[in-house]
Amino acid sequence: MPALLAGLLLPQALLAQADKAATRPALTVTTVTPQPAEWPQTLVANGNVAAWQEAVLGAEIGGLVLTEVAVEVGDRVRRGQVLARLDGDSVKAELAQSRAAVAEAEATLAEARGNADRARSLAPSGVISAQQTAQVLTAEQTAAARLQSARARLQVDELRLRKTELTAPDDGVISARVASVGSVVQSGQELFRLIRQGRLEWRAEVGSADLARLQPGMAVQLSTPAGQRVAGKLRRIAPTVDLSSRNALVYVDLSPGSDARAGMYARGEFALGRQQALTLPAAAVLLRDGFHVVMRLGADHRVSQTKVTVGQRLGERIAVAGLPAEAQVVATGAAFLADGDSVKVVGAVPTIVPAAVPRGAK
């Protein structure tokens, strides 16, 4: 009989232990409630970094040999600085010939002018005929015209001599060089490319629905592929939208001195202003099955997996939507919980939200 009684009591003891294990909290946690804060609002976009203006520099005279290249790619140059020189011997010879032609034309004009002066003084006396007088005056005018032509040719040759030195039209950075010493250049042939003033811009693609939120002068933060943050300012919004992508180009001036390079593909954020938002510690927000979720504590000390919409992250806190302000959320250890788990709450995490968040802070 005692053995039979023991056999009946044993299953009941096992059931009691199983029930006790089922109600044992799965994890000891702390909780937090969403806290209101003035949160920055941003618009994220992607685009290419490009030169603000890139000047193509080439020879203005052709058929000359390149004798010197004074700069390399990446060099900073000043306006008027010599970049390359062409062989100017033939141009100098033509210039000397033009100067001689001017001297000859000046002598011819002096002679013609003397003859004309004598003809004018003798014409009233009838010593020379009117026809002879007209011929002498015409010779004077012809000599004057030839002198002007010779002087014009001299100016052309002087200009050609100056063009044997290729100079920078503006301050900037040499971005490309194809000039090679010893080569014969042709008129208009590209020799260098110059990023004017070294200025770079970010050409972001923004959806047409977001264009109304942007205004010239807005602050922009650009993230380069190396992770450096670059400050910028919105300069201009394109007046047209691409028909295929429905995006418009937005031009942002970048601050100098960064590691941004023309041709980079970068991500940036436009600072749209600030508004009130509910925030949580970033550790309390999980990413599961492609959705952001939090573990919300119920009255029975069980957690329920709740989807939320996340916004801007600032430091260790993140803006969320989809939760009431009084919701209790698991602050630490949420990654080890499943929907419906029972937890033991040991306290609330103290919430520290900055009273004033610096603009552009990350």
C-alpha positions in Angstrom: 0.0 0.0 0.0 2.7 2.6 0.8 4.4 1.7 -2.5 1.1 2.3 -4.4 0.7 5.7 -2.6 4.2 6.7 -3.5 3.6 5.8 -7.1 0.5 8.0 -7.2 2.3 11.0 -5.6 5.4 10.9 -7.8 3.6 12.1 -11.1 1.9 14.9 -9.1 5.3 16.1 -7.9 6.7 16.0 -11.4 3.8 18.0 -12.7 4.2 20.6 -9.9 7.9 20.9 -10.8 7.1 21.3 -14.5 4.4 23.9 -13.8 6.9 25.8 -11.6 9.5 25.7 -14.3 7.0 26.9 -16.9 6.3 30.0 -14.8 9.9 30.7 -14.0 11.0 34.0 -15.6 13.1 33.4 -18.7 15.4 36.5 -18.1 16.0 39.2 -15.6 15.7 42.6 -17.4 15.5 46.3 -16.9 12.9 48.4 -18.7 12.7 51.9 -20.2 9.9 54.2 -21.4 10.1 56.3 -24.6 11.4 59.8 -23.8 10.4 62.9 -25.8 13.2 65.0 -27.3 13.8 67.6 -29.9 15.2 65.5 -32.7 16.9 66.6 -35.9 15.0 65.7 -39.1 17.1 64.8 -42.1 16.6 63.7 -45.7 19.1 61.1 -47.0 20.2 61.1 -50.6 23.0 59.6 -52.7 25.0 61.1 -55.5 28.4 61.8 -57.1 31.1 64.2 -56.1 32.2 66.3 -59.1 34.3 69.4 -59.9 32.4 72.6 -59.6 33.9 73.7 -62.9 36.6 71.8 -64.8 38.5 73.9 -67.4 40.1 72.1 -70.4 43.4 73.8 -71.2 45.0 73.4 -74.6 47.4 75.1 -77.0 46.1 78.1 -79.0 48.7 77.7 -81.7 49.6 74.6 -83.5 52.5 72.9 -85.2 55.0 73.7 -82.3 57.0 71.3 -80.2 56.3 71.1 -76.5 59.6 71.9 -74.7 58.6 72.0 -71.0 55.8 70.7 -68.8 55.9 72.6 -65.4 53.1 70.9 -63.4 51.8 67.5 -62.6 48.4 66.1 -61.6 47.4 67.2 -58.2 49.5 70.4 -58.2 47.8 73.6 -57.0 48.4 76.5 -59.3 47.8 80.2 -59.3 46.2 82.3 -62.0 48.8 83.2 -64.6 51.2 80.5 -63.5 53.1 78.9 -66.5 52.0 75.3 -67.0 53.9 74.4 -70.2 56.1 76.0 -72.9 56.3 75.6 -76.6 59.3 76.0 -78.9 59.0 79.7 -80.0 62.0 80.0 -82.3 59.9 80.1 -85.5 57.5 82.6 -83.9 60.3 84.8 -82.8 61.7 84.8 -86.4 58.3 85.8 -87.7 58.1 88.5 -85.1 61.4 90.0 -86.2 60.2 90.0 -89.8 57.0 91.8 -88.7 59.0 94.4 -86.9 61.1 95.0 -90.0 58.0 95.3 -92.1 56.7 97.9 -89.7 59.9 99.9 -89.9 59.8 99.7 -93.7 56.1 100.9 -93.8 56.9 103.8 -91.5 59.7 104.9 -93.8 57.5 104.6 -96.9 54.8 106.6 -95.1 57.2 109.3 -94.2 58.3 109.7 -97.8 54.7 109.7 -99.0 53.7 112.2 -96.4 56.5 114.6 -97.5 55.5 114.3 -101.1 51.9 114.9 -100.2 52.8 118.0 -98.2 54.7 119.5 -101.1 51.9 118.7 -103.5 49.4 120.5 -101.2 51.6 123.6 -101.1 52.2 123.7 -104.9 48.6 122.9 -106.0 47.3 126.5 -105.7 50.1 127.8 -107.9 49.3 125.4 -110.7 52.8 124.0 -110.9 51.5 120.5 -110.8 48.3 119.3 -112.2 45.3 118.2 -110.2 45.8 114.6 -111.4 49.4 114.5 -110.1 48.2 116.0 -106.8 45.6 113.3 -106.4 48.1 110.6 -107.2 50.5 111.9 -104.5 47.7 112.1 -101.9 46.6 108.6 -102.8 50.1 107.3 -102.3 50.1 108.8 -98.8 46.9 107.1 -97.8 48.2 103.8 -99.3 51.4 104.1 -97.3 49.4 104.8 -94.1 47.2 101.8 -94.6 50.2 99.5 -95.2 51.7 100.7 -92.0 48.5 99.9 -90.1 48.5 96.4 -91.7 52.2 95.9 -90.7 51.5 96.9 -87.1 48.5 94.6 -86.9 50.6 91.7 -88.2 53.2 92.7 -85.5 50.5 92.5 -82.8 49.5 89.0 -84.0 53.1 87.8 -83.9 53.6 89.2 -80.4 50.4 87.5 -79.3 51.6 84.2 -80.8 54.8 84.5 -78.9 52.9 84.9 -75.6 50.8 81.9 -76.5 53.9 79.7 -76.6 53.5 79.8 -72.7 50.4 78.0 -71.5 49.2 79.7 -68.3 46.5 78.9 -65.8 43.3 80.9 -66.3 42.4 80.7 -62.6 43.5 79.3 -59.3 42.9 75.6 -59.0 44.1 72.1 -59.0 45.4 70.2 -62.0 43.1 67.1 -62.4 44.5 65.7 -65.6 47.7 66.0 -67.8 48.2 64.6 -71.3 51.0 67.0 -72.2 54.3 65.3 -73.0 57.7 67.0 -73.7 58.8 66.6 -77.3 55.3 66.1 -78.8 54.0 68.4 -81.6 50.8 70.0 -80.4 47.9 71.2 -82.5 45.7 74.1 -82.0 42.9 73.3 -79.5 44.5 70.0 -78.4 43.8 69.2 -74.8 46.9 69.3 -72.6 45.6 69.8 -69.0 42.4 69.8 -67.0 42.0 72.3 -64.1 39.4 72.2 -61.3 38.7 75.9 -60.9 39.5 77.2 -57.4 39.7 73.6 -56.2 36.0 73.6 -55.5 34.1 70.4 -55.4 30.3 69.8 -55.4 28.1 66.9 -54.5 25.4 66.2 -57.1 22.7 64.4 -55.1 19.6 62.7 -56.6 16.5 63.6 -54.7 13.0 62.3 -55.4 10.5 64.8 -56.8 8.3 64.4 -53.8 11.0 65.6 -51.5 12.1 68.7 -53.5 9.6 71.0 -51.7 11.4 70.2 -48.4 14.7 71.6 -49.7 15.9 75.2 -49.8 19.2 76.8 -51.0 21.4 77.4 -48.0 20.5 74.3 -46.1 23.3 72.5 -44.2 24.4 69.1 -45.5 26.6 66.4 -44.0 28.3 64.1 -46.5 29.9 60.7 -45.7 32.8 59.8 -47.9 33.7 56.1 -48.6 36.6 56.5 -46.0 34.1 57.5 -43.3 35.0 61.1 -43.1 32.2 63.6 -42.5 32.2 66.6 -44.9 30.2 69.7 -44.3 28.4 71.3 -47.3 25.7 73.8 -48.2 22.9 73.4 -50.7 23.6 75.8 -53.6 21.1 75.1 -56.3 18.2 72.7 -57.2 17.9 71.6 -60.8 14.8 73.1 -62.5 13.9 69.7 -64.2 13.2 66.2 -63.1 14.5 63.1 -64.9 11.7 61.4 -66.8 12.8 57.9 -66.1 13.9 58.0 -62.5 11.7 60.9 -61.3 14.7 62.3 -59.5 16.2 65.8 -59.7 19.8 66.8 -59.2 20.6 69.0 -56.2 24.0 70.8 -56.1 25.8 71.0 -52.8 29.0 73.0 -52.3 31.6 71.0 -50.2 33.9 72.5 -47.7 37.6 72.4 -48.7 40.2 70.2 -47.0 38.3 66.9 -46.9 39.2 63.6 -48.5 36.4 63.9 -51.1 37.5 63.4 -54.6 35.8 64.1 -57.9 34.1 60.9 -59.1 33.3 59.5 -55.7 29.8 58.1 -55.0 28.7 59.3 -51.5 25.8 59.4 -49.2 24.6 62.6 -47.6 22.0 64.0 -45.2 20.1 67.3 -45.6 19.3 69.0 -42.3 15.5 69.8 -42.5 15.0 71.2 -39.0 13.9 69.7 -35.7 10.7 68.3 -34.2 9.5 66.5 -31.1 10.0 62.7 -31.2 9.9 59.7 -28.8 13.3 58.1 -28.4 14.7 54.9 -27.0 18.2 53.5 -26.3 19.4 52.0 -29.6 20.1 48.7 -27.8 16.3 48.3 -27.1 15.5 48.3 -30.8 16.0 45.0 -32.7 16.0 44.1 -36.4 14.1 40.8 -37.0 12.9 39.4 -40.3 13.5 42.8 -41.9 11.5 44.8 -39.4 12.5 46.9 -36.4 10.9 45.6 -33.2 11.0 46.2 -29.5 10.0 43.8 -26.6 7.1 45.5 -24.9 6.4 44.5 -21.3 2.8 43.5 -20.5 0.9 43.5 -17.2 1.5 39.7 -16.7 5.3 40.3 -17.0 5.4 38.7 -20.4 6.9 40.5 -23.4 5.2 41.0 -26.8 7.2 41.7 -29.9 6.0 45.0 -31.3 7.0 46.5 -34.6 8.1 50.2 -34.6 9.3 52.7 -37.2 12.7 54.1 -36.6 14.0 57.6 -37.5 17.2 59.5 -36.9 19.8 58.0 -34.6 21.8 60.3 -32.4 24.6 58.9 -30.3 23.1 55.9 -28.3 19.5 56.9 -28.8 17.1 56.5 -31.7 13.8 58.1 -32.6 10.9 55.6 -32.8 7.2 55.8 -33.8 4.4 53.3 -33.2 4.6 53.2 -29.3 2.6 55.0 -26.7 4.6 57.3 -24.4 3.8 55.1 -21.4 4.9 51.8 -22.9 7.4 49.7 -20.9 10.2 48.4 -23.2 12.9 45.9 -22.4 16.1 48.0 -22.4 18.8 45.3 -22.2 18.9 41.7 -23.2 16.0 42.0 -25.6 17.9 40.0 -28.2 17.6 36.9 -26.1 13.8 37.1 -25.7 11.1 35.7 -27.9 7.5 36.8 -28.2 5.5 35.7 -25.1 8.5 35.1 -22.8 8.1 35.8 -19.1 10.7 38.1 -17.6 11.6 39.4 -14.2 11.9 43.2 -14.0 14.6 44.4 -11.6 14.4 48.2 -12.3 14.2 50.9 -14.9 17.1 52.3 -16.8 17.7 56.0 -16.0 17.0 58.0 -19.1 19.4 60.8 -20.0 18.3 62.9 -23.0 20.3 66.0 -23.9 18.4 69.1 -23.4 19.9 70.7 -26.5 21.3 68.5 -29.2 24.0 70.3 -31.3 23.0 70.7 -34.9 24.6 68.3 -37.2 25.7 66.0 -34.3 25.9 62.3 -34.9 
